[in-house]
Amino acid sequence: MSTFFLYLSLITISFLLTLKLLFKSRALKNLPPGPPCLPLIGNLHQLKQPFHRAFYELSQKYGKLFSLWFGSRLVVVVSSQTAAQECFSKNDIVLANRPHFLTGKYIGYNDTTLALAPYGDHWRNLRRIATVEVLSTHRITTFLEIRRDEIMRLVQKLARESSNGFNRVELRSKFSEMTFNTMMRMISGKRYYGEDCDVTDVEEARQFRAIIKELVALGGANNPGDFISVLRWFDFDGLENKLKRLSKRTDSFLQGLIDEHRSRKINTNTMIDHLLTQQQSHPEYYTDQIIKGLILVCFSISSSLILQLILQDATSFRMRISLYTIILGVH
């Protein structure tokens, strides 16, 4: 009897969710064309690896602008350059909001960071802080010597490993260490990676590396409950509990960095010190949570941003040749 009621409940829930999806799709007028969807999962069954080819095949049938349902979430795919430019120019405010996912709830301070916050006064304040106080040309220039030093450390390490002739080198981890060391020196003045790590607290460095490893793993994890409503009631793979624990550890670590800089009362050329100075005159705009959120955003963009800045900083011809040799693997 219990099995019968279980199946009956599942059928009822599926029926109600199907009706909800049907009425939602009818309520949204002028949707781009798209393939028919199934109850609960929408068009998820049509997404096969590699995704860009799956989207290309659908665009050949439904046009450069078509709609899909990822479970209960509406997704519009744009594969036209003209339409994409229109999305990010004329309609940028309309499309500025981000979907609410489980990772944003726990890692992104309940979707209040610059990358996740909805468009509004709070997001505009975060954007102003990022463009004026964090990523302005003047602030980036002040960290020039840090980036050059990290380049030379990497080149010297590769030279030592190849001192006996040509040698196969794994670069992914070395670039990752260089970018995070560069970013953390800009943020807090500390290096956490490498044998030449200059952090006096070994446990602090180990904790940071463990947090980054989990952020990379869980930050990109797919949560089925974000797309299929009924699965939000269950935590089959324990993702939510993992995110809760990681959130507490990350927040505690970042708060420790902020408290350390606040207690030193020595204003150094770091992002945390600069923002704490601004906090004294505008405490409502530079709260500890906003500072921690900005640090998390820096973590997420560190690889692409730092590598771009490093390539710009390699001004001498010899350094450019050395750097390109490392990146391209040319001997």
C-alpha positions, 0 to 999 in steps of 0.5 A: 500500500505504501508503494502505491501511495508513493507512485501516486504522489510522484505522478501527482507531482509530475502532473502539477509541474507539467501544468505549471511549465505549460502555463508558464510557457503560455504566459511568456509571449513572443518567445523565440521558437524552439523544440518541444519539451518534455515534462519535468526535464524540458529540453535537457535530454536534447543536450549532448556533448559537445554542447556547442555542436548541439546548439549549432544543430538546433540553430540550423533548425530553429534559427539564430535565436531559439528558446529551450527549457532547462527543467523549469528554467527558460533559456534563450540561445543567441548564436547571431553576432548582431543579436548578441550585440543588441543584447549587451547594448540596447537590452543590457539592463533588461538582461542584467539579472542572473539566475539564483543557483545553490552555489550563489546562495552559499558561496556568493553571500546569498547572491549579493556579490558583483557577479551574482547580484540583481541589477539595482542600487546594490549592484551599481555600488559594487560596480562603482567600487570594482571599477574605481577602487579595485580595478582602476588603471591606477590601482592595477599599475601600482601592482606592476612590480608584484606581477613582474616578480611572479613572472621572474619566479616562474621563469627561474623555476622553469630554468632550474627544472630544465638546467640539464637540458630540455625537459617536459614540464607540466604548466597548468599547475604552475600557471595556477600557482602564479595567478593565485599568488599574484592575486593574493599578493594584490589582495592581502600581500601574501603568497600561498603557493610554491616552495618559496611561499613566504607565509609564516603560518603554514597552516594558513597556506594549507587552508587557503589551498584547500578552500580554493580546490573546493571552490573550483570543484563545487563552484562549477558543480551542476545541481539538478535541483537548480533546474528540476524543481522537485529535486530541490527537496532532496540532496542526493549527492550531499551538494548542499551540505558540502556548500554549507561547510565550504561557505563557513570555512571560506567566510571565516578565512576571509574574515580572518584576513580582514581582521588581521589587516584591521588590527595591524593599523599599518596601511599597505598597498593591498586591496584589503587595506585600501578598502578598509581605509574607504570603510572608515569614511563610508562604512555603509558602502564598504562593509566586511561582507562587500569586501569579502564578496569582492575578494571572491569575485577576484578569485573567479576572474584571477586566471584570465585577468592576471594572465592578460595583465602579465602579458601586457607587463612583459614590455621588454622583448626578451621577457616577451620571448621568454613568456611566449616560449613558456606558454606555447611550449616552443624550444 
